[in-house]
Amino acid sequence: MVFLWTGSFSSLLHLYHDLAGVILFLFFFCAIVFFAPEMGGYFLEIPNFQEPDS
């Protein structure tokens, strides 16, 4: 099996370390966007969801 990586082993470790951070960020970002967009009223305020007076 031929590996196409031409960098050093140290740069490969940095790549995996950075990928772990990106994956962790995307996990929390997607969890907030899709499951808790209101964030308990801290991000989208409660008055945005109340019906207007007529």
PEBEL-V721395 format. One record per residue. RES is the residue in three letters. OMEGA is omega in whole degrees, 0 to 359 (NA if undefined). D_LAST is the distance of its C-alpha to the last C-alpha in whole Angstrom. Layout:
res-><RES & RES>
omega-><OMEGA & OMEGA>
d_last-><D_LAST & D_LAST>
This chain:
res-><MET & VAL & PHE & LEU & TRP & THR & GLY & SER & PHE & SER & SER & LEU & LEU & HIS & LEU & TYR & HIS & ASP & LEU & ALA & GLY & VAL & ILE & LEU & PHE & LEU & PHE & PHE & PHE & CYS & ALA & ILE & VAL & PHE & PHE & ALA & PRO & GLU & MET & GLY & GLY & TYR & PHE & LEU & GLU & ILE & PRO & ASN & PHE & GLN & GLU & PRO & ASP & SER>
omega-><184 & 175 & 183 & 180 & 182 & 180 & 179 & 179 & 180 & 180 & 176 & 177 & 177 & 178 & 179 & 178 & 179 & 178 & 178 & 178 & 179 & 180 & 178 & 178 & 181 & 178 & 181 & 179 & 180 & 178 & 179 & 184 & 187 & 185 & 182 & 183 & 181 & 179 & 176 & 179 & 179 & 182 & 174 & 187 & 181 & 180 & 177 & 183 & 178 & 178 & 181 & 176 & 179 & NA>
d_last-><72 & 71 & 68 & 67 & 66 & 68 & 67 & 68 & 67 & 65 & 63 & 62 & 61 & 59 & 57 & 57 & 56 & 53 & 52 & 51 & 49 & 47 & 47 & 46 & 43 & 42 & 42 & 39 & 37 & 37 & 36 & 33 & 32 & 32 & 32 & 30 & 28 & 25 & 28 & 27 & 24 & 27 & 26 & 23 & 21 & 18 & 15 & 16 & 15 & 12 & 9 & 6 & 4 & 0>
